[in-house]
Amino acid sequence: MFTAIDHSYQIPFDGNFSLSDFPTLDKTNYTKKDYKKRLKAKQKELDDLQQALYANNQYSVLLVFQAMDAAGKDSTIRAVLKGINPAGCQVYSFKQPSKEELDHDFLWRSAKSLPERGRIGVFNRSYYEEVLVVKVHPQYLQAQNLPDLPDFDDKAAMDTFWQQRYESILDHEKHLALNGTIVLKFFLNVSQKEQHRRFLSRIENPKKNWKFSPSDLKESQHWDKYQAAYQQMLVKTSKPWAPWYAIPADNKETMRLMVCDIIKQSLETLHLPYPSLNKEIASKLDEYKSQLIFD
């Protein structure tokens, strides 16, 4: 099992923290030129590590991104993975579940999208929606046809229900980790003020109009409920084998650098060696080389 990176924005594994104590803005400022230089260097290092990951073929990597709307999930995924061999990455976005997905358990649709050994898988939203948006809107559970669904007004019964979902997620991630999947989870921690500023940008810029949805603004009205759901989720599910990071998201540049650096450092702890040729082939390399050289 891999060792999680010590980072100032890592969620404590003992659950002793308050999300309100985690900043949404990192004070580090980079010039545009410096930011591009730093990000390009990290992208190159990630590319090298991904090639070693693929050649080694023992581990896979799962990157989970969760956030409020307009926090920058899409742009961060694009920035972090830019320059990496597309054949070595798999990106999945999980939106409203289909009828087929609702006819399975809540982990099914993501489980069938997990990365193979040697590859980096990215979940843009994930099974964590089941303890976030579904927790804020428990009526969505009615479409899942679950047996013995508690009364939504019975707080004790619903608390037990959510705890069971946390336990299912923990068991799932522990199983992945024990079988060679490095699970890294990023909560992009944006402020409501910055979220609204980005909504305004989407409305005022014709090229960004397509990104705006009235439903996003409607969900923002449940801000406090979402923050409480995130707090509980982070408390219950940040573990050494699948750590959460609450990354300040009000500044997209520093956010991208932080995410890229955490992934890089985590992969470096694996000390991935390239495979060695078997002795018979290795002993004949000079012979094979001579066959390839023309006089």
C-alpha positions in Angstrom: 0.0 0.0 0.0 1.4 3.4 -1.0 2.3 6.2 1.4 0.2 9.4 1.2 2.1 12.6 0.8 2.3 14.9 3.7 0.6 18.1 2.5 -0.8 21.1 4.3 -4.2 20.7 2.6 -4.5 17.0 3.3 -7.6 16.1 5.3 -6.5 14.6 8.7 -7.2 10.8 8.9 -8.6 11.1 12.4 -11.4 13.4 11.3 -10.4 16.1 13.7 -10.9 19.2 11.5 -13.4 21.8 10.3 -13.8 22.6 6.6 -14.3 26.2 7.5 -10.7 26.3 8.7 -9.4 25.3 5.3 -8.8 28.4 3.1 -10.4 28.8 -0.4 -7.5 31.0 -1.5 -3.8 30.2 -1.3 -1.7 33.4 -0.8 1.0 32.2 -3.2 1.1 34.4 -6.2 2.9 33.6 -9.5 3.4 35.7 -12.6 1.7 34.2 -15.6 5.1 33.4 -17.1 6.3 31.7 -13.9 3.0 29.7 -13.6 3.3 28.4 -17.1 7.0 27.5 -16.5 6.2 25.6 -13.3 3.2 23.8 -14.7 5.1 22.7 -17.8 7.9 21.3 -15.7 5.4 19.4 -13.5 3.5 18.1 -16.6 6.8 16.7 -18.0 7.6 15.0 -14.7 4.1 13.5 -14.6 4.5 12.3 -18.2 7.8 10.5 -17.3 6.1 8.9 -14.2 3.1 7.8 -16.3 5.4 6.1 -18.8 7.1 4.2 -15.9 3.7 3.4 -14.4 2.6 1.9 -17.8 5.8 -0.1 -18.3 5.9 -1.3 -14.7 2.2 -2.5 -15.0 1.7 -3.2 -11.3 -0.3 -0.1 -10.2 -3.1 2.0 -11.5 -4.0 5.5 -10.4 -7.5 6.8 -9.7 -7.9 10.6 -9.4 -11.3 11.6 -7.9 -12.4 15.3 -8.3 -15.4 16.6 -6.4 -16.4 20.3 -6.0 -19.2 22.7 -6.2 -20.2 24.0 -9.7 -17.6 26.3 -11.3 -14.8 25.3 -9.0 -12.6 24.3 -12.0 -12.7 20.5 -12.2 -12.7 20.4 -16.0 -9.9 22.9 -16.4 -7.8 21.3 -13.7 -8.1 17.9 -15.2 -7.1 19.3 -18.6 -4.1 21.2 -17.2 -2.8 18.4 -15.1 -3.0 15.7 -17.8 -1.8 17.9 -20.7 1.2 16.3 -22.3 0.6 12.9 -21.0 0.1 10.1 -23.5 -3.7 9.9 -24.1 -3.4 6.1 -24.3 -2.3 6.2 -20.6 -5.3 8.1 -19.3 -9.0 7.5 -19.0 -11.4 10.4 -18.0 -15.0 9.7 -17.0 -17.7 12.3 -16.0 -20.6 11.1 -13.9 -23.8 13.1 -14.2 -27.4 12.1 -13.6 -27.5 8.3 -13.5 -29.3 6.5 -16.3 -32.1 4.0 -15.9 -29.6 1.1 -16.3 -27.3 2.6 -13.7 -30.2 3.1 -11.3 -31.0 -0.6 -11.6 -27.6 -1.4 -10.0 -25.9 -0.5 -6.7 -24.5 3.0 -6.5 -20.9 1.9 -7.0 -21.6 -0.1 -10.2 -21.3 2.6 -12.8 -18.0 3.9 -11.5 -16.6 0.4 -10.8 -16.9 -0.6 -14.4 -14.9 2.5 -15.3 -11.9 1.9 -13.1 -8.4 2.2 -14.7 -6.4 -0.8 -15.7 -2.9 -1.4 -14.4 -0.5 1.1 -15.8 -3.1 3.8 -16.5 -4.3 6.9 -14.8 -8.1 7.1 -14.4 -9.9 10.3 -13.6 -13.4 10.6 -12.2 -15.0 14.0 -12.8 -17.5 13.6 -10.0 -17.9 10.1 -8.7 -19.7 7.7 -6.4 -19.3 10.5 -3.8 -22.3 12.2 -5.4 -24.3 9.6 -3.5 -23.4 11.2 -0.2 -23.4 14.8 -1.5 -26.1 15.8 -4.0 -28.2 12.8 -2.9 -27.8 13.8 0.7 -28.9 17.4 0.0 -31.8 16.0 -2.1 -32.7 12.7 -0.5 -35.8 12.4 -2.7 -33.4 11.3 -5.4 -33.2 8.0 -3.5 -36.7 7.1 -4.5 -35.6 6.4 -8.1 -33.1 3.8 -6.8 -35.8 1.3 -5.7 -33.9 0.4 -2.6 -35.4 -2.1 -0.1 -36.2 -0.7 3.4 -35.5 2.9 2.4 -35.8 5.0 5.7 -38.4 7.7 6.2 -36.6 10.9 5.1 -37.9 12.7 8.3 -36.4 10.0 10.6 -33.0 11.7 11.3 -31.6 8.7 13.2 -32.5 6.2 10.5 -31.1 8.5 7.7 -27.9 9.0 9.7 -27.5 5.2 9.8 -28.3 5.0 6.0 -25.5 7.6 5.2 -23.1 5.8 7.5 -23.7 2.6 5.6 -22.9 4.4 2.4 -19.6 5.7 3.8 -18.7 2.2 4.9 -19.4 0.9 1.4 -17.2 3.5 -0.1 -14.4 2.8 2.5 -14.5 -0.9 1.8 -14.5 -0.3 -2.0 -11.4 2.1 -1.8 -9.6 -0.2 0.6 -10.1 -3.1 -1.8 -8.8 -1.0 -4.7 -5.7 0.1 -2.7 -4.9 -3.5 -1.6 -5.0 -4.5 -5.3 -2.6 -1.8 -6.6 -4.8 1.2 -7.3 -3.5 4.5 -5.9 -6.5 6.5 -4.9 -6.1 10.3 -4.7 -9.1 12.5 -4.0 -9.4 16.2 -4.5 -12.0 18.5 -3.2 -11.6 21.8 -5.0 -12.6 24.2 -2.3 -14.1 27.3 -3.9 -15.9 30.1 -2.0 -19.5 31.0 -2.9 -18.4 34.5 -3.7 -15.9 33.2 -6.3 -18.4 30.7 -7.6 -20.9 33.6 -8.3 -18.2 35.6 -9.9 -17.6 32.7 -12.3 -21.3 32.3 -13.0 -21.4 36.0 -13.9 -18.5 35.5 -16.3 -20.3 32.7 -18.0 -23.3 34.9 -18.5 -21.4 38.0 -19.7 -19.0 36.2 -22.0 -20.8 34.8 -25.1 -18.1 32.2 -25.5 -18.9 30.9 -22.0 -22.7 31.1 -22.2 -22.9 27.4 -22.9 -21.4 26.6 -19.5 -24.1 28.4 -17.6 -27.1 26.5 -16.3 -29.9 28.0 -14.1 -29.7 24.7 -12.2 -26.2 25.6 -11.0 -27.5 28.8 -9.5 -30.3 26.9 -7.9 -27.9 24.4 -6.3 -25.8 27.3 -5.0 -28.8 28.3 -2.9 -28.2 25.1 -0.9 -24.6 26.1 -0.2 -24.7 25.5 3.6 -26.3 22.1 3.2 -23.6 21.2 0.7 -20.8 22.4 2.9 -22.2 20.3 5.7 -22.3 17.3 3.4 -18.7 17.8 2.3 -17.6 18.2 5.9 -19.1 14.9 6.8 -17.9 13.1 3.7 -14.3 14.3 4.3 -14.4 13.3 8.0 -15.7 9.9 7.2 -13.6 8.9 4.1 -10.1 10.5 4.2 -7.9 7.5 4.9 -4.1 6.8 4.4 -4.9 4.5 1.5 -7.3 7.0 -0.1 -6.6 10.5 1.2 -8.7 13.6 0.5 -7.1 17.0 -0.2 -9.1 20.2 0.2 -7.4 22.4 -2.4 -8.0 26.2 -2.4 -9.8 26.8 -5.6 -10.4 30.6 -5.8 -7.1 30.9 -7.7 -7.1 28.3 -10.5 -3.4 28.6 -11.3 -2.2 27.7 -7.8 -4.9 25.0 -7.5 -3.6 23.3 -10.7 0.0 23.4 -9.5 -1.0 21.9 -6.1 -2.9 19.1 -7.7 -0.2 18.3 -10.2 2.5 18.3 -7.4 0.5 16.0 -5.1 0.0 13.5 -7.9 3.7 13.7 -8.9 4.9 13.2 -5.3 2.5 10.3 -4.7 3.8 8.5 -7.8 7.4 9.1 -6.9 6.9 7.2 -3.6 6.2 4.0 -5.7 9.8 4.0 -7.0 8.6 2.5 -10.3 11.3 0.5 -12.1 11.2 -0.3 -15.8 11.0 -4.0 -16.5 14.2 -5.9 -17.3 14.6 -8.1 -20.3 14.9 -11.7 -19.6 18.5 -13.0 -19.5 18.4 -14.8 -22.8 17.3 -11.8 -24.8 19.6 -9.4 -22.9 22.6 -11.7 -23.6 21.9 -11.4 -27.4 21.4 -7.6 -27.7 24.7 -7.1 -29.5 23.7 -9.8 -32.0 20.3 -8.2 -32.6 22.0 -4.8 -32.9 24.3 -6.1 -35.6 21.3 -7.3 -37.6 19.9 -3.7 -37.6 23.1 -1.9 -38.8 23.8 -1.7 -42.5 27.3 -1.2 -43.8 
